[in-house]
């Protein structure tokens, strides 16, 4: 997604876009439910920032598209029984069922259907089909029993309630008790869904939880809410890291051992290599994860300084630049395992941090060290510094301490 966004932003002339690194400076992404909730919270003054509110999005795999698919499958089954069109292959029948769903269900029946109503039948227009009264097709319509459509809706509503209930239980597990459920998304306008959820909430936890399903312009809610949310980051929901971010580390063998002994890790890969300048045994190419997946990340987050060390061969060049390799993983959280270890199986390098230490040479503050006895080569510089990693809004930043 970052690559697609970077290409799009670059094509319209936004500043701070690096297509090669797939990065966009100061980009703040707001999810659809979060943006809509921002509007709802501004419209409903009875919801205070101190109120515990659970936010439920009615769309997704349990929402509007899921309902359309079920209705389309039902119409397909009816078409399959038609004496004429039913003889065609399934591709044609699926196309016809999709056409009927889009023209006769999406903008009319789906929005107005009431599962608590009691008509016996609904007549769904099927333009261009011959009569087949034996299977309910007559005068350009197919007759569908009310309860068949009701069951299509209820199947969807049962899954939505399972999602709501699961989120409420998760809220309890975190030590909170939600007192309001804010229903958002285009499908939240469904009168049947609202009635079903109110009834379900009345039977849950003593019926004390209130359903809020505001009447809003769904066409502009998300875009308006996203702008408001971007200007109001302090009161946004808690953010949790979706991936881990780390730096490549080469550790002295004793340091490596001490870190893993503290955690009682038995499956470490401890093969060592001598450091090129000192000959000391090092465990190379491990990763220190400074942000771990599922960590809570506030709007402004700063990690304690990370000590970095580099051995650089002495040379006459006045420039001295070192690099820190930056990695990302969607699963790894345990630090100081080798990159090749199974715990880091999905990690990948996403870039480098360039650290210019030339001023140390130019100011004479960097003294070359002789090689230890028995090590062949040139004198070397030992460069040590602290790197501070920060997250501001969505941007990952780094700096040296003052």
N, C-alpha and C positions, 0 to 999 in steps of 0.2 A: 504494500500500500504506500509506503514511504516513497518508493521509486515513482509510482504513478502520480502521487501528489507533487513530487519535486518537478517532474516533467511538465505537469499542468501549470504549476506556479511559474516555472521558468518561461514557458511559452507566452504568458501574459505580462511578463516583465516585473514580477515581484523581486524585491531585493533579498539578499541573504539566503539564496538557494544554491545548493551544491549538488548537482545531479550525480556526479561521480561518487560522492559520499552518501547519497540519498538523504540529505539533511536539509531542513528548512528552519532558518533562524526565527525564533519567537513564535512558532506555530503552536496554537493551543486548540486541541480538538475536544469538542463537547459531544457526548453521546446524545442520541435523540431523546431518550427518557429524561436525562438530566436537564436538557434544554427546555423540554415541555414542563418539567417540574418547577423550573425557575419562574415561568409565567404563572403557574398555578399558585405558587407561594406568594407571589406579589398580588394576585387577585383575591386570595383568601386570607384576610388579615387575622382571622381566628387561629391560623397556624403560625405559632411563634417559632423563632429559631431554636428555642429550647425544647419545643415539642418533639417527641419521638415519632417520626413519620416513616412508614415503609412505602417505597415507591414501586408500583407494579406497572409494567408495560404490557398492554393487552395484545400487542402484535407478536411477531416472531412465529415460531413453529406451532404455537397453540392459538394463534389469533386469526386475523382476517384471511390470510393466504391459506391457512390450514382448512378453514371453513369452505373456501372456494373449491379446494381440491376434493373435499368430501362431497360437496354438492355436484361437482362435475362428474365424479365417479358414479354417483347415483343416476344422473341423467344418462351417462354412458350405458349403464345397465338397462335403462328403459329403452334407449335407442336400439340396443342389441336385440330386443324382443320384437321390434317393429318388423312387420312382414316384408317390407320392401327395403328400407335403408339398412335393416339389420343384416342383409345379405352382403353388405360391403365389408371391406377389411377394417381392422380396428383403427388404423391411422385416420381414415375418413371419419369414423364414428367419434374418435377423440376430438377431432377438429370441430365437428358439429356440436359436441357436448361443451367444448370450450367456448364456442360462439354463443350458445344459449346461456351459459353461466355469465359471460361478460355482459351481454345485452339485457338479459331478463332477471339476473340475480344481483350482480354487483352494485348497481345504482338504485335498485328499487327494493326488492324483497328482502335482501340481506339487512338493509338499514331499518326497515319498518316491521319486520317479522316479530311477533310477540309469542313466546313459547307458552305463555299463560292464557292465550286466546283459545277459542274452541270451535273454529270452523271445521267442516268435515274434509274439505278439499281445497287445493290451490290449483289454478289454471296457469300453466307456464306456456308462453307463446313459442311455437316451433315453426317458424315461417318455412314454407316450401315443402312440408311433409304431407304425404297423402294420409287420408283417414285410416285408422286401424283401431276401431272402437274396442275390439277385444282386448287391446293392450293400453287403452286409455288415450289414444290419439284421435282428436276430432276437431274439425273446423279450425285447423291451424294452432291447436293447443294440445298439450299433454296434461292429463289430470293426475296430480300427485296428492296422495293422502296427507292431511295435515300432520299426522303423527310421524310420517316418514321424514318430513322436513324438521320437525321438532327434534327427532333423534339425532339428526345431523348437527343441529345447534348444540344439543346437550352433550354430545361426544366432545365437542370443542370446549364447552364450558367446564366440563369435568376436569379437563387437563389444565385449563386456566386456573381453576380453584386449587388444584394440586400444586401449581406453581406458587400461588399466593400463600397457601398454607405452609409450604416449604420455606418461603422467605420469612414468614412470621415466626416459624419455629427457629430459624437461624437467628432471627433478631433476639428471641428469648435466650438462646444459647450464649449470646454475647453479653447477657446481663441486662438487656433492654426490653421494654414492653411497648410495642407500637400501639398508639391509640387512634391513629388515622391511617387509612390506606388511600393513596391518591391514584386514581385510575386515569391513565393517559394513553395517547395513541389514537389513531383514526378509528379503530374498532371500539374504543371506549364510548362512542356515541350510541352504540347499540342499546336500545331500551331493554331488550331481553337480558343482555349481559349485566347491565346495572342491577336489574331486579334479581337476577340469579345470585350475584355476589352479595347483595344486601341480605338476602335470605341465608346464604351460607355463613356470612359474618355474624348474623344473629344467633347462630348455633355454636359459634366458636368463642372460647374464653369468656363465657358469661355474656356474650353479646355486647360488650362494651366498646368494640372498635367501630369507628365511623367510616363509611365509604364516602370519599369525595370524588365526584365525577363531574367536573365543571363543564359548562357550555362555553367552548372556545372555538376560535377559527383555526381548525387544524391545518389549513393551508399555509398559515404564516407563523404558527405557534413555535415550531422548532427553530426557524431562522431568527425570530425575535428573541426567543429564550436563549439561544446560543450567544447572541451579542450581549445580552444582559449578564449572562453567566461569565463571559470573558472579562467583564468589567467588575465582577464581584466574586473574586476567587476565594476570599477569606471565609465566606459562609457556604462554600460548596461542600459536597459530600466528601468523606474521607477517600483518599486515593491510595490504592494498593498497587505495587509494582507488578506488572504482568510478565516481566522477564528479569533475569539476574544480569548485572553488569560487573565486569571484573577486569583486573590488570594482570598481565603476564608477570610472573615472579620467578627468579632464580634464588634458591635458599641454601645457605650453608647447611651441611648435613645435620649438625647438631640442632640448629634452629628448626629444621624440618621435623626431626624426630620429636623435639619437645612439643611442637604444636599438635602432633598426632597422638602423642602419649596422653596429653590432657584429655583428649576425646576418646581414648581407648579404641582407636581405629586399628584394625588388624589387617586390612586389605590394601595397604599403601604400597605403591611401587617405588622402591627406594634406591634404585640404581643411581650411582653418582658419577659425575664427571669432574675433572679438575678444572678450576677456574683458569682461564688463559694467562692471567697476569700473576696470580698468587699461588697457583697450584693447589689451593685448598679444595677439599671435596664439596661439591655442590650438587643439589638435586635441581635440575634445570626444567624449565617450561612447566611450572605449576601456575595455577590461577587463584588469585585472591578476589573473591566476590565482595565488592564494597556495597552494592545494592543487591538484595536477595529477593527472589520472587515472593510475592505476597507481603513484603515489608510495607508498612504504612508510610507514605511519603507526603509530608505536608507541603504547602505551597512553596515555602523556602526551607530547604533541607540542606544541612552541611554535615559531612562525615568527618570524623576525627582524622587528623593528618595521617597519611600513609607514607612511611619511610621508604625512600627509593635509593638504590645504590647502583653505581655503574663503574666499571673499570675501563679506562680509555688509554690506549697506547699514546705515549708522548709524541707530539709532532709540532712542527713550526707554525702550523695554521693557527691564526688568532681566533678562529671560530671554534666553538665547542658546543655541539648540539647533540642531545641524546633523545631517545624516543621511548615512549611507553605504549605497548600494544594493548588495545582496548577490545574486550570480548563480550559477547552476549550469549545467553542461554535461556531457553524456555523451561528448563527443569532443574539445572544444577543450583545448589545452595551451599554445599560444603566447600570451604576454601582450602587451598594449598594441596590439592590433589593434582597430579600431572594432567596436562591437557589430554593425553592419550588414555587416561583412566576412564572406566565405564561411567563414573559419576558425571563426567564432562562430555558424554558422548555426542550431545547435540550442540555443543558450543561452537561459535564461529567468530573469527576476527572481523570487526566492523570498522576498524580504523586505527590511527595512531595519534598520540598526544606528543606534540613537538615541544621540547623543553630546551630553551637556549640558555646555556650557562657560560657563554663567551665572556661575560663581564668578569668572571672569576679569574680567567687567564689574563685578561687585559689589565686588571687591577693588581695583578701579582698575588692574588690570594690563593692560588692553586699551586701547590708545590709538588713536583714529580717525585714519585717514590721508586726506590730501586727494587728490582725483582728479588725475591727470596733466593737463597743459595740453592743451586741445582736447577733453577728454572731459567731457560734460555729465552732471550728476547730483549726488548727495549724497556726502559723505565716506563712507568705508567702513572696516570692520574686516577685517584679515587674520588669520585663525585657522589656526594650524598646530599639529599634534600628531602623536604616533606612536601607532599602533594595533597592538596585539599580538594576533594570532589564535592560539588554542589549541584542541587537541582533547584532551579527557579522556574516556576510555572511548569512548562514541559521541557525546558532546555537543561541538558547536562553540561555543567561547566567545571573547569578546574583552574587552580591557581596555586602559587607558592604562598606560604604564610608571610605576613609582613615582617 
